[in-house]
């Protein structure tokens, strides 16, 4: 079996972008309620969901192709279910973030700044944890694929 190097690199690039978005969201949260950068809110709102969906697609591709190399049976099934649930939560939370950013951009947000701050922080903290967990799995897959190539 070939190493999934290109998929790893593509996913890692998407993770880098997502972590940059997390930094932007953190900056937005840090400056509430004093300053709302409408241009920044619009840029994040426009790019966040497509980037999340691309990352999720790559995670699913790598997982379906390679989780069997590092896990068996019930462990693999449990991990797949856990990761799928995490992706679903990230996407739903991301949709909420986009909605709030669009409302902030148009100065029509009905939520308090405390609620917006909590929503943004909850999202980017959860996303950072998800990426860290995925990276641990990818390191295990990469190590297993190297061993497999050495044996072959």
Buried (B, 14 or more C-beta within 10 A) or exposed (E): EEBBEEBBEBBBEBBEBBEEBBEBBBEBBEEBEEEBBEEBBBBBBEBBBEBBEBBBEBBBBBBEBBBBBBBEEEEBEEBBEEBBEBBEBBBEBBEBBBBBBBBBBEEEBEBEBEEBBEBBBEBBEBBBEBBEBBEEBBEBBBEBBEEEEEEE
